Amino acid sequence: MRRRLRVVPGRAPAAILGVCAVAILLALVLGMPVTVAARVSVVVVVALVVATLVDFLRSTRAWRAASPQLARGLPAAFALGVRKQIQLELQLEGDETWVCEVHDAADVTLAAEGLPLSLAVTGGGRVTATYAVVPTRRGTMTFAAADVRVRSRWGLCELLEQVGERETRRVYPDFAQVARYAWLAGDRRLQEIGIKTYQQRGQGTDFKQLSEYRVGDSVRHIDWRATQRLGKPIVRHFQDERDQCVRLLIDCGRRMRADDRQEARGRAHFDHVLNAVMLLTYVALRQGDAVGAMTFGTPPGQARSFEPAKGVGTLNALMGQLYDVQPTLTHADYVAAAQELLRQQRKRALIVIITNFRDEASTELGYALRLLRSRHLVLLASLRERIVSEMASQPLAGEEAAIEVASAHLYEQSTRDAFKRLPEPSW
């Protein structure tokens, strides 16, 4: 894509005018008549304007004949907070050499380093340069046509043009945590992240096999028909269910907008929520379970729903649905979300509610939990705000610090009390 050329004065005309002004001033001091000095000034200005116009027309014609082409080397997708190199390739035709500056029109949500790029391109060739970007926000980002500032043939002006095509890419949550978990799981180092597994014979609900009775086996699991047929005690052994369903209920309401980032490239609370969603999804899929998700606390018609599915492609498909979800200013209605989930999820499942719990929401959330527990197993997870812990642990250096410490402890205590008021599960 290319727009009409624009032009700005170069540095040479300013330098020429400055030198001429100094020379005329000295001439006036030495006794040159004012009328002569005025005529000389007019001649210099007119000559400079004519020369600049000729330079502009000649350079414009030559630049058009060079047929500039700009191509970007972009990755298929970006990850939040992960530095990526962007490659720009500028190609020109003809036999003239052009000196220019390229400023790529990267999305405003990208922190760019290394722009603008100073290039010298010989006609009939191409030149490649790179710069780095760090995504600071999830979602879809746009690379518009790059701004190119070209020095004219005589250096009297600079041409401003946009070269290149408009391109879009997606910014996903950082998959590094999931990749680290996969490495730990592959090398049997799950205990490093606190996950322990235990083998319990005879537990679970899915039938596994028949075997001879051994001391410690439950008498309730004796298969009497097999015992009578073989003439010795035979027991049934069971295993954990392999066809479970996990449904993630993600709060996107105004309480999830809390953000205690201290640096521009930090991650907001909701970004950590999506990281947790990815890790939970990965763990459940490795166990053979089906995983689905549903958002609530969004304006009408903007909720996302992902039906439970299995397989290696489920994680990518789920992130394709949630990668651009952002917390809103809408009130999160727990009861309405519970009713909608009960309508969608008929089969018993593990429901994981991810929210930012507040004391004033305990009554509403308690009713929603009772609704969900009438059919499902429910797990409630609430965000922990780092800034509150930092305020509570700060030294008592003065009155303001003492008030902040007391307020932080009071806030944490009220949150713990609100959790205790929630209805206890029956399992």
C-alpha atoms as one frame of an Amber mdcrd trajectory, in Angstrom:
protein
   0.000   0.000   0.000   1.313   3.482  -0.877  -0.097   6.935  -0.247   0.574
  10.227  -1.997   4.012  11.666  -1.369   4.429  14.408   1.193   7.461  16.645
   1.573   9.258  18.524   4.342  12.260  20.880   4.071  15.640  19.269   4.462
  18.554  20.410   6.567  20.471  21.899   3.600  18.038  24.803   2.913  18.104
  25.811   6.562  21.912  25.771   6.553  22.078  27.788   3.305  19.643  30.396
   4.611  21.610  30.657   7.845  24.910  31.217   6.043  23.335  33.802   3.704
  21.751  35.659   6.614  25.081  35.892   8.424  26.853  37.067   5.244  24.250
  39.763   4.512  24.373  40.934   8.136  28.156  41.324   7.920  27.781  43.155
   4.606  25.323  45.577   6.169  27.748  46.196   9.014  30.513  46.915   6.495
  28.355  49.487   4.731  26.312  47.688   2.059  23.181  49.632   1.158  19.977
  48.182   2.568  18.280  48.070  -0.844  21.121  45.974  -2.267  21.027  43.625
   0.712  17.248  43.214   0.284  17.635  42.401  -3.403  20.334  39.852  -2.687
  18.159  38.236  -0.019  15.207  37.952  -2.404  17.409  36.453  -5.121  18.827
  33.883  -2.680  15.386  32.905  -1.373  13.858  32.616  -4.864  16.810  30.591
  -6.120  16.584  28.291  -3.116  12.820  27.807  -3.580  13.248  27.035  -7.290
  16.093  24.632  -6.602  14.060  22.897  -3.887  11.058  22.586  -6.229  13.225
  21.122  -9.000  14.829  18.757  -6.503  11.416  17.685  -5.242  10.041  16.993
  -8.736  13.163  15.137  -9.843  13.348  13.083  -6.642   9.635  12.269  -6.741
   9.915  10.980 -10.302  12.985   8.916  -9.462  11.450   7.483  -6.284   8.307
   6.464  -8.135  10.452   4.790 -10.797  12.299   2.884  -8.076   9.008   1.094
  -7.145   9.805   0.687  -3.424   8.640  -2.568  -1.866   8.712  -3.314   1.862
   8.185  -6.762   3.371   8.016  -7.779   7.038   9.196 -10.984   8.610   6.561
 -11.570  11.305   6.037 -14.655  13.489   2.733 -16.476  13.161   1.712 -15.228
  16.619   3.113 -13.351  19.583   3.203 -14.181  23.292   2.525 -11.626  25.982
   5.727 -10.157  27.383   8.005 -12.204  25.098  10.548 -10.241  23.043  10.455
 -10.875  19.296  12.619  -9.663  16.412  10.847  -8.085  13.430  12.681  -8.107
  10.106  12.107  -5.402   7.497  13.270  -5.796   3.901  13.244  -2.745   1.601
  13.732  -3.349  -2.133  14.216  -0.716  -4.861  14.660  -0.771  -8.619  16.842
   1.441 -10.823  20.483   2.403 -10.326  20.363   5.266  -7.807  21.255   5.063
  -4.135  18.719   6.320  -1.610  19.286   7.307   2.015  16.187   6.959   4.149
  14.774   6.345   7.619  12.119   3.693   8.156   9.718   3.810  11.082   7.452
   0.784  11.091   3.870   1.516  12.148   3.710  -1.185  14.817   0.669  -1.451
  17.052   0.571   0.937  20.013   0.391  -2.037  22.393   3.891  -3.102  21.306
   6.950  -1.715  23.070   9.310  -1.232  20.111  13.096  -0.967  20.370  15.461
   0.083  17.578  13.207   2.412  15.562  13.620   4.325  13.326  15.992   2.367
  11.089  18.559   4.294   9.025  19.087   2.614   5.645  21.059   3.235   2.470
  19.529   1.306  -0.416  21.076   0.957  -3.883  18.654   0.641  -6.776  18.287
  -2.882  -8.059  19.073  -4.305  -4.632  17.553  -4.822  -1.230  18.540  -4.164
   2.358  17.424  -5.929   5.538  17.202  -4.548   9.069  15.623  -5.708  12.323
  14.052  -4.192  15.398  12.567  -5.730  18.551   9.063  -5.595  20.019   7.568
  -6.739  23.314   3.757  -7.197  23.412   2.166  -5.558  26.448  -1.452  -6.551
  25.826  -3.245  -9.648  24.591  -5.560  -9.548  21.591  -5.269  -8.680  17.922
  -2.626  -6.139  16.912  -2.028  -4.374  13.617   1.061  -3.441  11.632   0.110
  -0.578   9.304   2.154   0.676   6.332   5.623   1.827   7.397   6.577   5.508
   7.305   9.649   6.109   5.110  11.534   9.418   5.159  13.671   9.698   1.987
  16.398  12.266   1.399  16.047  13.963  -2.006  18.702  13.857  -4.709  20.221
  17.239  -3.782  19.329  17.023  -0.125  17.111  20.120  -0.231  13.991  18.315
   0.931  12.798  14.993   2.346  10.000  12.869   0.922   7.528  11.238   3.295
   5.777   8.108   2.076   4.069   5.033   3.454   5.275   1.715   2.085   4.199
  -1.832   2.887   1.024  -3.758   3.566  -1.299  -3.802   6.554  -0.896  -7.014
   8.569  -2.516  -8.374  11.725  -1.294 -10.876  14.301  -2.608 -12.312  17.554
  -1.005 -11.927  20.969  -1.589 -14.993  23.147  -0.824 -15.609  26.821   2.724
 -16.789  27.419   2.903 -20.564  27.010   6.233 -20.763  28.868   4.598 -22.010
  32.071   2.812 -24.812  30.229   6.039 -25.718  28.452   7.865 -25.874  31.791
   5.152 -28.139  33.211   5.446 -30.410  30.171   9.204 -30.640  30.774   8.640
 -31.505  34.423   6.016 -34.099  33.566   8.199 -35.679  30.900  11.136 -36.019
  33.259   9.083 -37.176  36.276   9.884 -34.095  38.298   6.309 -33.154  39.166
   7.144 -32.867  42.858   9.074 -29.699  42.042   5.783 -27.911  41.470   3.972
 -29.623  44.338   2.075 -32.333  42.418   2.146 -35.768  44.028   0.479 -38.967
  42.849  -0.533 -41.968  44.919  -1.543 -45.451  43.813  -4.568 -46.713  45.765
  -5.701 -50.207  44.995  -9.405 -50.739  44.661 -10.279 -47.035  44.554 -12.224
 -45.176  41.892 -15.439 -46.044  40.121 -14.318 -47.512  36.775 -13.792 -51.290
  36.744 -10.174 -52.241  36.003  -9.594 -55.992  36.574 -10.200 -59.108  38.694
  -7.440 -60.509  40.876  -6.926 -62.905  43.752  -7.812 -61.595  47.178  -4.898
 -60.259  49.239  -4.755 -59.029  52.786  -5.931 -55.432  52.884  -8.437 -55.721
  50.034 -11.957 -54.593  50.781 -14.406 -57.427  51.434 -17.098 -55.346  49.758
 -15.302 -55.784  46.412 -15.326 -59.602  46.423 -16.786 -60.992  43.212 -18.759
 -63.996  44.525 -19.461 -65.506  41.141 -15.783 -65.535  40.200 -14.937 -66.811
  43.699 -17.371 -69.717  43.342 -16.154 -70.563  39.856 -12.422 -70.553  40.692
 -12.688 -71.889  44.217 -10.680 -69.016  45.781 -11.476 -65.416  46.827 -11.512
 -63.024  43.858 -11.917 -59.261  44.207 -12.716 -56.495  41.779 -10.223 -53.643
  41.371 -11.253 -50.192  40.201  -9.473 -47.176  38.792 -10.152 -43.476  38.726
 -12.579 -42.352  36.068 -10.904 -41.493  32.752 -13.850 -39.668  31.264 -14.191
 -36.713  33.620 -15.325 -33.251  32.581 -13.727 -30.050  33.853 -15.541 -26.773
  33.253 -13.784 -23.458  33.940 -16.032 -20.560  34.945 -14.012 -17.363  34.422
 -15.063 -14.055  35.961 -14.504 -11.114  33.588 -16.345  -8.500  35.660 -15.092
  -5.298  37.189 -13.522  -7.013  40.208 -11.042  -8.671  37.842  -9.716  -5.292
  36.684  -7.442  -5.020  39.726  -3.889  -4.409  38.559  -0.869  -3.836  40.817
   1.779  -3.793  38.102   4.690  -1.546  38.933   6.336  -1.665  35.528   4.933
  -1.107  32.038   5.714  -4.633  30.888   4.309  -6.403  33.895   1.296  -8.648
  33.711  -2.155  -7.712  34.889  -4.123  -9.957  37.226  -6.291 -11.236  34.417
  -3.197 -12.304  32.476  -2.256 -14.510  35.431  -5.798 -15.888  35.357  -5.373
 -17.017  31.750  -1.992 -18.545  32.611  -3.708 -20.553  35.340  -6.446 -21.559
  32.882  -3.816 -22.836  30.440  -2.048 -24.855  33.110  -5.276 -26.358  34.472
  -6.358 -27.245  30.952  -3.033 -28.893  30.185  -3.094 -30.966  33.384  -6.688
 -32.117  32.829  -6.079 -33.022  29.183  -3.039 -35.117  30.122  -5.268 -37.084
  32.486  -7.692 -37.843  29.664 -10.409 -35.457  30.829 -12.532 -33.138  28.735
 -12.102 -29.405  29.363 -14.470 -26.548  28.630 -14.795 -22.915  29.681 -17.369
 -20.181  30.054 -16.939 -16.488  30.839 -19.332 -14.287  32.804 -19.405 -10.702
  33.969 -19.421  -9.363  30.398 -21.894  -7.084  28.591 -24.884  -8.886  27.036
 -23.946 -10.958  24.020 -20.183 -10.880  24.668 -19.787 -13.979  26.849 -17.532
 -16.740  25.503 -18.345 -20.426  25.790 -16.153 -23.382  24.858 -17.741 -26.811
  24.879 -15.804 -29.551  26.733 -13.426 -31.395  24.438 -10.438 -33.733  24.601
  -7.300 -34.132  22.564  -4.003 -32.371  21.969  -5.641 -29.585  19.979  -8.061
 -28.591  22.744  -5.621 -26.259  24.512  -4.910 -24.302  21.311  -8.611 -24.155
  20.468  -9.464 -22.906  23.958  -6.817 -20.196  23.814  -8.135 -19.231  20.381
 -11.416 -18.425  22.126  -9.966 -16.644  25.169  -6.760 -14.968  23.955  -8.368
 -11.509  23.562 -10.761 -11.591  26.522 -10.359  -8.558  28.791 -12.055  -7.720
  32.116 -14.969  -5.319  31.744 -16.797  -2.753  33.862 -19.840  -5.029  34.139
 -21.034  -6.480  37.451 -20.379 -10.226  37.650 -23.686 -11.952  38.371 -22.698
 -15.247  40.035 -26.260 -16.567  40.225 -26.985 -15.935  36.538 -23.681 -17.567
  35.608 -24.504 -20.625  37.736 -27.939 -20.941  36.146 -26.493 -20.667  32.648
 -23.841 -23.282  33.407 -26.446 -25.667  34.803 -28.377 -25.249  31.578 -25.312
 -25.990  29.432 -23.663 -28.675  31.570 -26.067 -31.515  32.332 -23.459 -34.161
  33.091 -21.744 -34.054  36.481 -18.437 -32.208  36.214 -15.737 -30.420  38.172
 -16.558 -26.707  38.064 -13.636 -24.370  38.741 -14.765 -20.802  39.470 -11.977
 -18.243  39.034 -12.869 -14.850  40.462 -11.678 -11.968  42.651 -13.749 -12.510
  45.761 -14.987  -9.619  47.884 -16.790  -9.559  51.227 -19.905  -7.895  49.804
 -20.362 -10.725  47.283 -20.479 -13.556  49.847 -24.286 -13.880  49.916 -24.686
 -13.936  46.137 -21.711 -16.254  45.636 -22.958 -18.574  48.384 -26.300 -19.005
  46.635 -24.518 -19.677  43.324 -22.328 -22.321  44.975 -25.377 -24.107  46.414
 -26.957 -24.123  42.948 -23.876 -25.618  41.301 -23.249 -28.167  44.068 -26.702
 -29.599  43.566 -25.287 -31.316  40.474 -21.547 -30.703  40.240 -18.329 -30.742
  42.216 -17.262 -27.113  42.689 -13.851 -25.559  43.338 -13.602 -21.814  44.093
 -10.344 -19.971  43.311  -9.865 -16.287  44.160  -7.080 -13.936  43.132  -4.555
 -12.902  45.744  -3.513  -9.287  45.312   0.210  -8.849  45.833  -0.068  -5.190
  46.793  -2.110  -6.091  49.895   0.589  -8.467  51.148   3.272  -5.868  50.472
   1.350  -3.230  52.414   0.803  -5.581  55.349   4.504  -6.496  55.579   5.973
  -2.985  55.260   7.895  -1.510  58.218   6.039   0.854  60.542   7.979   3.962
  59.580   5.279   6.484  60.403   1.600   7.164  60.898   0.703   6.613  57.241
   2.561   3.283  57.171   0.794   2.167  60.348  -2.595   3.001  58.862  -1.749
   1.114  55.648  -0.564  -1.959  57.576  -3.694  -1.996  59.746  -5.945  -1.531
  56.702  -4.229  -4.355  54.808  -4.622  -6.753  57.763  -8.264  -5.723  58.178
  -8.899  -6.333  54.468  -7.285  -9.784  54.582  -9.210 -10.708  57.725 -12.525
  -9.637  56.193 -11.764 -11.752  53.126 -10.992 -14.803  55.278 -14.186 -14.300
  57.269 -16.190 -14.014  54.048 -14.731 -17.314  52.826 -15.751 -18.974  56.092
 -19.311 -17.772  55.610 -19.584 -19.539  52.267 -21.535 -22.824  52.375 -19.391
 -25.866  53.027 -19.369 -28.620  50.359 -21.136 -31.860  51.194 -18.383 -34.117
  49.854
